[in-house]
Amino acid sequence: MAKQRGPGAGPPPWWRHGPPWPDRRGEGERKDRWPWRSTLLLTAFVLVGSFYAAHQQPDRAPLDVFARVLLIVGSGLLLWRRRHPVAVVFGTAGAAVLYLGAGYPYGPVFLTVVVACFGAVVSGHRRAAWSAVGMLWAGHVLVAHLLCRWLPPAGDAPASWGQEAAIAAWVAAIVAAAELARTRREQWARQRAERAQAARRRADEERLRIARELHDVLAHSISVIHVQAGVGLALLDTDPEQARTALGTIRAASKEALGEVRQVLDTLRTPGDAPRAPAPGLARLPELVRQAASAGLAVTVEGEPPRLAPGTDLAAFRIVQEALTNVLRHSGSRGARVRVERDGRALRLRVDDDGPATGADAGGSGNGLAGMRERAAALGGTIEAGPRPDGGFRVLAVLPLRGKAEEDDR
């Protein structure tokens, strides 16, 4: 249930983002629906109000059949205000001019023009609405000042220009209110579109993040399993103890992979909950070195990692993990060097091996370097990867200590 808003809670949420209108699949469906109820209610109000106005203005012409027809036609046209707003606003304005020209009493006949004007302006037909309202005012001036001697009621005197100024002010107020409604509606529509686009962007970013996590976790663990499975098969008959050790490494690697995959899947099941286990970081480098050693890769680490934000720490760990995984899968070298250093406001990670490349494929997806670049780019960092001039391969990552994602969150 939504929380109750206290007296100092400010305006309701819909004031900024728009009222909770029905689903905007909606714009075409709303135009297809006929506004029967509102049109019938408005027609009844106009008829009753006009009869009341006739009793209050005995000097005007009495309401006859023609007056009733004009009132019903002017109100009934509003039934088409969603489908044909331009025709409706001119039709209601024309009916109102004929009504005034016949000398009938002033009253709610103008309300139909107001509703039609709002509909035309909100639907984007601003000039048509302005033209129709201007036509109504010009027609009133013509009837009330130039043709009043020849039009009913008999003996009608010209209206005062002060009255015309008041009518012009009302016309300007109606147009301004319609423009304000149109502007506000466009803002709400734009904000809805921006929120929907932001939600899609967040969903895409989350999908890419999960894909990178699964790739990095599985690629590293399966590479270790692949190497150890080959060792176990090769030594199964000649050195059973060494084969047993390889099987133990496979078991440990698979258990760790299952744990990390389960952690990623838990975040999918309960996206709002905090993770049950902390995300890995550079503090787990010794564990990564031991895993690589069990797969036959000797790794030396130089430098001490500085204190990092959680997102930067995770990205740095995954980059080193993926770089060592690539050494296991694609390099003939049995040794690698990892250097961690702080360079000003950036963290520099360098992973070197002496090669040569084997050209072998250990079952990877080929997305390792792309994933590393995506991780670095998400934090505002860079990745350089390629052969060294003296042989071997180097991965160099430069990550800002305050990542772009953390800056955006502040």
C-alpha positions as CSV (number, residue, x, y, z in Angstrom):
1,M,0.0,0.0,0.0
2,A,1.1,3.5,-0.7
3,K,2.2,5.6,2.3
4,Q,-0.1,8.3,3.3
5,R,1.1,11.8,2.5
6,G,1.7,14.1,5.4
7,P,0.7,17.8,5.5
8,G,4.2,18.8,4.5
9,A,4.7,16.2,1.8
10,G,4.3,18.6,-1.1
11,P,2.3,18.2,-4.3
12,P,1.2,14.7,-5.4
13,P,3.6,12.8,-7.7
14,W,1.3,13.1,-10.7
15,W,1.7,16.9,-10.7
16,R,5.2,16.6,-12.0
17,H,4.8,13.5,-14.2
18,G,1.2,13.8,-15.2
19,P,-2.0,12.3,-13.8
20,P,-2.3,8.5,-13.8
21,W,-4.3,8.4,-17.0
22,P,-5.1,5.0,-18.5
23,D,-2.4,3.3,-20.5
24,R,-1.3,5.4,-23.5
25,R,-1.4,2.6,-25.9
26,G,-4.0,4.7,-25.7
27,E,-3.8,7.7,-27.9
28,G,-5.3,5.9,-30.8
29,E,-7.8,4.0,-28.6
30,R,-8.9,7.3,-27.0
31,K,-9.6,8.8,-30.4
32,D,-11.7,5.7,-31.3
33,R,-13.9,6.0,-28.3
34,W,-16.9,8.3,-28.6
35,P,-17.3,10.8,-25.7
36,W,-21.0,10.1,-25.3
37,R,-21.3,10.7,-21.6
38,S,-19.5,14.1,-21.5
39,T,-21.3,15.3,-24.6
40,L,-24.8,14.4,-23.2
41,L,-24.0,16.0,-19.9
42,L,-22.7,19.1,-21.6
43,T,-25.8,19.3,-23.9
44,A,-28.1,19.0,-21.0
45,F,-26.2,21.7,-19.1
46,V,-26.3,24.1,-22.1
47,L,-30.0,23.6,-22.6
48,V,-31.0,24.1,-19.0
49,G,-28.6,27.0,-18.5
50,S,-29.9,28.7,-21.7
51,F,-33.5,28.4,-20.5
52,Y,-32.5,29.9,-17.1
53,A,-30.6,32.7,-18.9
54,A,-33.7,33.5,-21.0
55,H,-35.7,34.1,-17.9
56,Q,-33.0,36.5,-16.6
57,Q,-32.8,38.4,-19.9
58,P,-36.4,39.2,-21.0
59,D,-35.2,41.9,-23.4
60,R,-33.5,39.2,-25.6
61,A,-35.4,37.1,-28.2
62,P,-37.2,34.1,-26.6
63,L,-35.8,30.6,-27.2
64,D,-37.7,29.0,-30.0
65,V,-37.2,25.8,-32.0
66,F,-34.3,27.3,-34.1
67,A,-32.6,28.3,-30.8
68,R,-32.9,24.8,-29.5
69,V,-31.6,23.3,-32.7
70,L,-28.6,25.6,-32.6
71,L,-27.9,24.7,-29.0
72,I,-28.2,21.0,-29.6
73,V,-26.1,21.1,-32.8
74,G,-23.4,23.2,-31.1
75,S,-23.2,20.8,-28.2
76,G,-23.7,17.6,-30.3
77,L,-20.7,18.5,-32.5
78,L,-18.5,17.9,-29.4
79,L,-19.1,14.2,-30.0
80,W,-16.5,14.4,-32.8
81,R,-14.0,16.6,-31.0
82,R,-11.4,13.8,-30.7
83,R,-11.7,12.7,-34.4
84,H,-12.1,16.1,-36.1
85,P,-11.1,18.8,-33.7
86,V,-10.7,21.5,-36.4
87,A,-14.1,21.0,-37.9
88,V,-15.7,20.9,-34.4
89,V,-14.1,24.1,-33.2
90,F,-15.2,26.0,-36.3
91,G,-18.7,24.4,-36.1
92,T,-19.3,25.3,-32.5
93,A,-18.0,28.8,-33.1
94,G,-20.3,29.2,-36.2
95,A,-23.3,27.9,-34.2
96,A,-22.6,30.4,-31.4
97,V,-22.3,33.3,-33.9
98,L,-25.7,32.3,-35.5
99,Y,-27.2,32.1,-32.0
100,L,-26.0,35.6,-31.1
101,G,-27.0,36.9,-34.5
102,A,-30.6,35.7,-33.9
103,G,-30.7,37.8,-30.7
104,Y,-31.0,34.9,-28.3
105,P,-29.9,35.5,-24.7
106,Y,-26.3,35.2,-23.6
107,G,-25.6,32.0,-21.7
108,P,-23.7,28.7,-21.7
109,V,-23.6,28.5,-25.4
110,F,-20.1,29.8,-25.2
111,L,-19.1,26.7,-23.2
112,T,-19.2,24.5,-26.2
113,V,-16.7,26.8,-28.0
114,V,-14.4,26.6,-24.9
115,V,-14.5,22.8,-24.8
116,A,-13.9,22.6,-28.6
117,C,-11.0,25.2,-28.3
118,F,-9.3,23.2,-25.6
119,G,-9.6,20.0,-27.6
120,A,-8.2,21.6,-30.7
121,V,-5.3,23.2,-28.9
122,V,-4.3,20.1,-26.9
123,S,-4.4,18.0,-30.1
124,G,-2.0,20.3,-31.8
125,H,-4.3,22.4,-33.9
126,R,-3.5,25.7,-32.3
127,R,-4.0,28.1,-35.3
128,A,-7.4,26.6,-36.1
129,A,-8.5,27.1,-32.4
130,W,-7.2,30.7,-32.5
131,S,-8.9,31.4,-35.8
132,A,-12.2,29.9,-34.6
133,V,-12.2,31.9,-31.3
134,G,-11.2,35.0,-33.3
135,M,-14.1,34.4,-35.7
136,L,-16.5,34.2,-32.7
137,W,-15.3,37.5,-31.3
138,A,-15.3,39.2,-34.6
139,G,-18.8,37.9,-35.2
140,H,-19.9,39.2,-31.8
141,V,-18.5,42.7,-32.6
142,L,-20.3,42.7,-36.0
143,V,-23.6,41.6,-34.5
144,A,-23.4,43.8,-31.4
145,H,-22.2,47.0,-33.1
146,L,-22.9,47.1,-36.8
147,L,-25.9,44.9,-37.4
148,C,-27.7,45.3,-34.1
149,R,-30.3,47.7,-35.7
150,W,-31.4,45.1,-38.3
151,L,-31.2,42.0,-36.2
152,P,-33.5,40.8,-33.4
153,P,-34.4,41.7,-30.8
154,A,-36.1,44.9,-32.1
155,G,-34.7,48.1,-30.8
156,D,-31.5,46.6,-29.5
157,A,-28.8,49.2,-28.8
158,P,-25.1,48.7,-29.7
159,A,-23.1,47.1,-26.9
160,S,-20.5,49.1,-25.0
161,W,-16.9,48.7,-25.9
162,G,-16.1,48.0,-22.3
163,Q,-18.2,44.9,-22.7
164,E,-16.2,44.0,-25.8
165,A,-13.0,44.5,-23.9
166,A,-14.2,42.1,-21.2
167,I,-15.2,39.5,-23.8
168,A,-11.8,39.9,-25.5
169,A,-10.1,39.3,-22.1
170,W,-12.2,36.2,-21.6
171,V,-11.2,35.0,-25.0
172,A,-7.5,35.6,-24.3
173,A,-7.9,33.8,-21.0
174,I,-9.5,30.8,-22.6
175,V,-6.8,30.5,-25.3
176,A,-4.0,31.0,-22.6
177,A,-5.5,28.2,-20.5
178,A,-5.7,25.9,-23.5
179,E,-2.1,26.6,-24.3
180,L,-1.1,25.9,-20.7
181,A,-2.9,22.6,-20.8
182,R,-1.3,21.7,-24.1
183,T,2.2,22.6,-22.8
184,R,1.7,20.7,-19.6
185,R,0.4,17.7,-21.5
186,E,3.4,17.7,-23.8
187,Q,5.7,17.9,-20.8
188,W,4.0,14.9,-19.2
189,A,4.3,13.0,-22.4
190,R,8.0,13.9,-22.8
191,Q,8.7,12.9,-19.1
192,R,6.9,9.6,-19.6
193,A,8.9,8.9,-22.7
194,E,12.2,9.8,-20.9
195,R,11.3,7.6,-18.0
196,A,10.5,4.7,-20.3
197,Q,13.8,5.2,-22.2
198,A,15.7,5.4,-18.9
199,A,14.0,2.2,-17.7
200,R,15.0,0.4,-21.0
201,R,18.5,1.8,-20.7
202,R,18.8,0.5,-17.1
203,A,17.5,-2.9,-18.2
204,D,20.0,-3.1,-21.0
205,E,22.8,-2.1,-18.7
206,E,21.8,-4.7,-16.1
207,R,21.5,-7.3,-18.8
208,L,25.0,-6.5,-20.0
209,R,26.3,-6.5,-16.5
210,I,24.9,-9.9,-15.7
211,A,26.2,-11.2,-19.0
212,R,29.7,-10.0,-18.2
213,E,29.5,-11.5,-14.7
214,L,28.4,-14.9,-16.0
215,H,31.0,-14.8,-18.7
216,D,33.9,-13.9,-16.4
217,V,32.9,-16.4,-13.7
218,L,32.3,-19.3,-16.1
219,A,35.2,-18.6,-18.4
220,H,37.7,-18.6,-15.7
221,S,36.4,-21.6,-13.8
222,I,35.8,-23.7,-16.9
223,S,39.2,-22.9,-18.2
224,V,40.7,-24.2,-15.0
225,I,38.5,-27.2,-15.1
226,H,39.5,-27.8,-18.8
227,V,43.2,-27.7,-18.0
228,Q,42.9,-29.9,-14.9
229,A,40.7,-32.4,-16.7
230,G,43.4,-32.7,-19.4
231,V,46.0,-33.2,-16.7
232,G,43.9,-35.8,-14.9
233,L,43.2,-37.8,-18.1
234,A,46.9,-37.7,-19.0
235,L,48.1,-38.9,-15.5
236,L,45.2,-41.2,-14.6
237,D,47.2,-44.4,-15.3
238,T,50.8,-43.3,-14.7
239,D,50.3,-41.0,-11.7
240,P,47.0,-41.6,-9.9
241,E,47.9,-39.2,-7.0
242,Q,48.5,-36.3,-9.4
243,A,45.3,-37.2,-11.2
244,R,43.5,-37.1,-7.8
245,T,44.9,-33.7,-7.1
246,A,43.6,-32.5,-10.5
247,L,40.2,-33.8,-9.7
248,G,40.2,-32.0,-6.4
249,T,41.1,-28.8,-8.2
250,I,38.2,-29.4,-10.6
251,R,35.8,-29.9,-7.7
252,A,36.9,-26.7,-6.0
253,A,36.7,-24.7,-9.2
254,S,33.3,-26.0,-10.0
255,K,32.0,-25.3,-6.4
256,E,33.3,-21.7,-6.6
257,A,31.7,-21.2,-10.0
258,L,28.4,-22.5,-8.8
259,G,28.5,-20.2,-5.8
260,E,29.2,-17.1,-7.9
261,V,26.6,-18.1,-10.5
262,R,24.1,-18.6,-7.7
263,Q,24.9,-15.1,-6.4
264,V,24.3,-13.5,-9.8
265,L,21.0,-15.4,-10.2
266,D,19.9,-14.3,-6.7
267,T,20.2,-10.7,-7.8
268,L,17.9,-11.5,-10.7
269,R,15.3,-13.2,-8.4
270,T,15.3,-10.4,-5.8
271,P,16.6,-7.2,-7.6
272,G,15.8,-5.0,-4.7
273,D,17.6,-7.0,-2.0
274,A,21.2,-6.6,-1.1
275,P,23.5,-9.5,-2.2
276,R,24.1,-12.1,0.4
277,A,27.8,-12.3,-0.2
278,P,30.1,-9.4,-0.9
279,A,31.2,-8.8,-4.5
280,P,34.8,-10.0,-5.2
281,G,37.6,-7.4,-5.4
282,L,41.3,-7.1,-5.6
283,A,41.6,-8.5,-2.0
284,R,41.0,-11.9,-3.6
285,L,44.0,-11.7,-5.8
286,P,45.9,-14.3,-3.7
287,E,43.0,-16.7,-4.2
288,L,43.1,-16.0,-7.9
289,V,46.9,-16.7,-7.9
290,R,46.3,-20.1,-6.2
291,Q,43.6,-21.1,-8.7
292,A,46.0,-20.2,-11.6
293,A,48.8,-22.1,-9.9
294,S,46.6,-25.2,-9.6
295,A,46.0,-24.9,-13.4
296,G,49.7,-24.8,-14.0
297,L,50.1,-21.0,-14.4
298,A,52.6,-19.3,-12.1
299,V,51.5,-15.8,-11.3
300,T,53.5,-13.1,-9.6
301,V,51.8,-9.9,-8.2
302,E,53.5,-6.6,-7.8
303,G,52.2,-3.7,-5.9
304,E,49.4,-3.2,-3.4
305,P,45.9,-2.3,-4.5
306,P,44.6,0.9,-3.0
307,R,41.2,1.2,-1.4
308,L,38.6,1.2,-4.1
309,A,34.9,1.9,-4.5
310,P,33.0,-1.4,-4.8
311,G,32.2,-1.0,-8.5
312,T,35.8,-0.2,-9.4
313,D,37.1,-3.0,-7.1
314,L,34.8,-5.6,-8.8
315,A,35.8,-4.4,-12.3
316,A,39.5,-4.5,-11.5
317,F,39.2,-8.0,-10.2
318,R,37.2,-9.3,-13.2
319,I,39.7,-7.7,-15.6
320,V,42.6,-9.4,-14.0
321,Q,40.7,-12.7,-13.8
322,E,39.8,-12.5,-17.5
323,A,43.3,-11.6,-18.5
324,L,44.7,-14.6,-16.6
325,T,42.0,-16.8,-18.1
326,N,43.1,-15.7,-21.6
327,V,46.7,-16.6,-20.7
328,L,45.6,-20.1,-19.7
329,R,43.5,-20.6,-22.8
330,H,45.5,-18.9,-25.5
331,S,49.2,-18.6,-24.4
332,G,52.0,-21.1,-24.4
333,S,53.5,-19.3,-21.4
334,R,53.3,-21.0,-18.0
335,G,53.9,-17.7,-16.2
336,A,52.2,-14.3,-15.9
337,R,52.9,-11.1,-14.1
338,V,50.2,-8.8,-12.6
339,R,51.2,-5.3,-11.6
340,V,48.8,-3.1,-9.6
341,E,49.7,0.6,-9.0
342,R,48.1,3.9,-8.3
343,D,48.9,6.6,-10.9
344,G,47.5,9.9,-9.6
345,R,43.7,9.6,-9.6
346,A,43.8,6.3,-11.6
347,L,44.4,2.7,-11.0
348,R,46.7,1.0,-13.5
349,L,46.5,-2.8,-13.9
350,R,49.0,-4.6,-16.1
351,V,49.0,-8.3,-16.9
352,D,51.9,-9.7,-19.0
353,D,52.8,-13.1,-20.3
354,D,55.7,-14.1,-22.4
355,G,53.7,-16.1,-24.9
356,P,53.8,-17.4,-27.5
357,A,50.2,-17.7,-28.6
358,T,49.1,-21.3,-29.0
359,G,46.1,-20.6,-31.3
360,A,44.2,-23.1,-29.2
361,D,40.6,-22.6,-28.1
362,A,39.6,-23.7,-24.7
363,G,35.9,-23.3,-25.3
364,G,35.7,-19.6,-24.7
365,S,33.0,-17.3,-26.2
366,G,35.5,-14.8,-27.6
367,N,33.9,-12.0,-25.6
368,G,36.6,-11.6,-23.0
369,L,38.3,-8.5,-24.3
370,A,35.0,-6.9,-25.2
371,G,33.7,-7.5,-21.7
372,M,36.9,-6.0,-20.2
373,R,36.5,-2.9,-22.4
374,E,32.8,-2.6,-21.4
375,R,33.7,-2.8,-17.7
376,A,36.4,-0.1,-18.1
377,A,34.2,2.1,-20.2
378,A,31.4,1.9,-17.7
379,L,33.7,3.5,-15.1
380,G,35.3,6.0,-17.5
381,G,38.5,4.0,-18.0
382,T,40.3,2.4,-20.9
383,I,41.7,-1.0,-21.9
384,E,44.7,-1.6,-24.1
385,A,45.4,-5.2,-25.1
386,G,47.8,-6.6,-27.7
387,P,51.1,-8.2,-28.5
388,R,54.3,-6.7,-26.9
389,P,57.2,-5.7,-29.2
390,D,59.5,-8.2,-27.4
391,G,57.0,-11.1,-27.6
392,G,54.1,-12.1,-25.4
393,F,50.9,-10.3,-24.7
394,R,49.9,-7.4,-22.5
395,V,46.6,-6.2,-21.0
396,L,46.8,-2.6,-19.6
397,A,43.7,-1.2,-17.8
398,V,43.5,2.3,-16.5
399,L,40.5,2.9,-14.2
400,P,39.7,6.2,-12.4
401,L,39.6,5.8,-8.7
402,R,36.2,7.5,-8.7
403,G,34.4,5.8,-11.5
404,K,31.9,7.5,-13.9
405,A,29.1,5.5,-12.4
406,E,29.9,6.7,-8.9
407,E,30.0,10.3,-10.2
408,D,26.6,9.9,-11.8
409,D,25.1,8.6,-8.6
410,R,26.2,11.5,-6.5
